[in-house]
Amino acid sequence: MTARTHTGARSVRATSAGVDTRLPWWALALPVLAFVALFLLITGPGQAHAAGGDPGIGGILERIQQTLPL
């Protein structure tokens, strides 16, 4: 009787140099997709503009610079 894990019996192979671990395609694709989606949300200006002429990230950085003792 052999023990099987939830990842499947083919995911780990023993070689003479050690253990060769193979990841499924989605184990790399999902983190990359999430990173790209978040990066696009952060960098893209989008269609929403603040009412009242708020300068956005520039105003936040300026206020941080004013509060730091330099």
BAFI-3210 file (N, C-alpha, C; in Angstrom, 3 decimals, decimal comma, padded with zeros to 6 digits):
// residues 70
n [1|2|3|4|5|6|7|8|9|10|11|12|13|14|15|16|17|18|19|20|21|22|23|24|25|26|27|28|29|30|31|32|33|34|35|36|37|38|39|40|41|42|43|44|45|46|47|48|49|50|51|52|53|54|55|56|57|58|59|60|61|62|63|64|65|66|67|68|69|70]
n.u [000,849|000,604|001,322|-000,524|-000,496|-002,343|-001,435|-000,759|000,858|002,838|004,172|006,585|009,869|012,488|015,890|019,353|020,714|019,154|015,925|013,517|011,235|008,185|006,089|002,589|001,080|-000,595|000,359|002,369|001,245|-001,026|-000,066|001,474|-000,478|-002,104|-000,269|000,177|-002,416|-002,863|-000,742|-001,483|-003,805|-002,741|-000,965|-002,441|-004,337|-007,084|-010,644|-011,848|-011,933|-010,920|-013,185|-013,070|-010,470|-008,289|-004,888|-004,006|-001,708|000,548|-000,045|-000,230|002,381|003,701|002,672|003,682|006,399|006,510|005,944|008,076|011,115|013,601]
n.v [-001,172|002,205|005,521|008,404|011,831|014,956|016,444|014,793|011,906|012,297|014,681|014,928|013,928|011,638|012,094|011,494|013,706|014,789|015,854|016,438|018,825|019,453|021,987|022,616|024,204|026,325|027,140|028,924|030,675|031,930|033,637|035,426|036,528|037,787|039,669|041,262|042,252|043,776|045,576|046,966|048,181|049,930|051,578|052,503|055,308|055,278|055,985|057,480|060,567|062,785|064,890|068,395|068,965|067,547|066,813|064,181|061,477|063,056|065,173|063,796|062,834|065,280|066,289|064,375|064,893|067,476|066,980|065,472|065,819|067,307]
n.w [000,000|-000,837|000,233|-000,480|-001,184|-000,978|-003,069|-005,091|-006,511|-008,390|-008,006|-006,625|-007,124|-006,679|-007,108|-007,994|-007,102|-005,152|-004,036|-006,473|-006,987|-008,494|-009,535|-010,001|-012,919|-012,183|-009,758|-010,179|-012,018|-010,838|-008,627|-010,186|-011,862|-009,919|-008,904|-011,199|-011,633|-009,273|-009,519|-011,841|-010,894|-009,038|-010,516|-012,708|-013,755|-014,018|-014,374|-012,452|-010,937|-008,401|-006,710|-006,439|-007,030|-005,897|-005,464|-005,399|-005,172|-005,189|-003,461|-001,051|-000,737|-000,540|001,864|003,649|003,355|004,420|007,099|008,000|009,752|008,193]
ca.u [000,000|001,405|000,678|-000,672|-000,820|-003,343|-000,823|-000,573|002,066|003,831|004,707|007,925|010,684|013,796|016,990|020,621|021,174|018,235|014,504|013,089|009,838|007,561|004,877|001,589|001,142|-001,323|001,114|003,140|000,409|-001,927|000,613|001,856|-001,705|-002,501|000,674|-000,084|-003,690|-002,669|000,151|-002,272|-004,706|-001,970|-000,352|-003,396|-005,097|-008,509|-011,566|-012,373|-011,145|-011,406|-013,891|-012,421|-009,097|-007,307|-003,723|-003,743|-000,518|001,494|-000,397|000,105|003,840|004,087|002,356|004,651|007,663|006,387|005,930|009,353|012,143|014,786]
ca.v [000,000|003,424|006,710|009,471|013,124|015,695|017,058|013,779|011,110|012,671|016,010|014,876|012,853|011,479|011,968|011,248|014,961|015,185|015,760|017,350|019,164|020,104|022,704|022,690|025,460|027,391|027,588|030,081|031,596|032,718|034,775|036,394|037,207|038,670|040,783|042,134|042,939|044,805|046,587|047,797|049,005|050,990|052,496|053,061|056,423|054,963|057,021|058,230|061,731|063,336|066,162|069,452|069,188|066,915|066,461|062,738|060,973|064,158|065,891|062,947|062,855|066,613|066,390|063,549|065,608|068,609|066,528|064,863|066,812|067,125]
ca.w [000,000|-000,909|000,778|-001,461|-000,589|-001,723|-004,244|-006,120|-006,363|-009,376|-007,777|-006,047|-007,679|-006,060|-008,054|-007,309|-006,506|-004,093|-004,359|-007,526|-006,761|-009,642|-009,185|-011,067|-013,661|-011,511|-008,582|-010,621|-012,789|-009,989|-007,993|-011,212|-012,255|-008,822|-008,866|-012,348|-011,410|-008,247|-010,068|-012,745|-010,090|-008,382|-011,469|-013,660|-013,191|-014,010|-014,826|-011,310|-010,543|-007,151|-006,810|-005,677|-007,481|-005,013|-006,264|-005,360|-004,485|-005,031|-002,235|000,098|-000,587|-000,085|003,295|004,375|003,337|005,334|008,483|008,373|010,051|007,346]
c.u [000,900|000,608|000,633|-001,061|-001,865|-002,760|-000,583|000,768|003,162|004,521|006,126|008,659|012,023|014,840|018,268|021,138|020,280|016,807|014,168|011,593|009,305|006,250|003,873|001,626|000,482|-000,603|002,013|002,259|-000,467|-001,223|001,039|000,636|-002,175|-001,581|000,396|-001,379|-003,541|-001,771|-000,605|-003,259|-003,972|-001,482|-001,337|-004,198|-006,594|-009,350|-012,095|-011,415|-011,764|-012,091|-013,158|-010,967|-008,037|-006,112|-003,343|-002,482|000,524|001,226|-000,049|001,606|004,334|003,808|003,306|005,993|007,641|006,452|007,252|010,379|013,419|015,709]
c.v [001,242|004,593|007,783|010,749|013,820|016,366|016,062|013,085|011,546|013,985|016,007|013,677|012,809|011,285|011,721|012,512|015,413|014,990|016,831|017,596|019,905|020,726|022,624|024,072|026,602|027,908|028,771|031,123|032,473|033,850|035,841|037,192|038,184|039,883|041,768|042,914|044,051|045,933|047,520|048,682|050,174|052,022|053,146|054,184|056,142|056,117|057,879|059,363|062,320|064,679|067,193|069,647|068,632|066,447|064,979|062,387|062,066|064,952|065,106|062,973|064,209|066,790|065,557|064,266|066,790|068,161|065,918|065,943|066,536|068,301]
c.w [000,000|-000,359|-000,301|-000,743|-001,449|-002,964|-005,355|-005,972|-007,325|-009,071|-007,210|-006,626|-006,973|-007,153|-007,278|-006,624|-005,357|-004,533|-005,379|-007,351|-007,973|-009,209|-010,329|-011,718|-012,918|-010,269|-008,927|-011,303|-011,893|-009,245|-009,000|-011,654|-011,178|-008,739|-009,998|-012,142|-010,370|-008,751|-011,013|-011,989|-009,448|-009,388|-012,424|-013,042|-013,148|-014,503|-013,679|-010,946|-009,284|-007,385|-005,962|-006,028|-006,548|-005,847|-006,215|-004,600|-004,292|-003,761|-000,989|000,344|-000,094|001,403|004,151|004,464|004,311|006,799|008,939|008,644|009,227|007,438]
res [m|t|a|r|t|h|t|g|a|r|s|v|r|a|t|s|a|g|v|d|t|r|l|p|w|w|a|l|a|l|p|v|l|a|f|v|a|l|f|l|l|i|t|g|p|g|q|a|h|a|a|g|g|d|p|g|i|g|g|i|l|e|r|i|q|q|t|l|p|l]
***
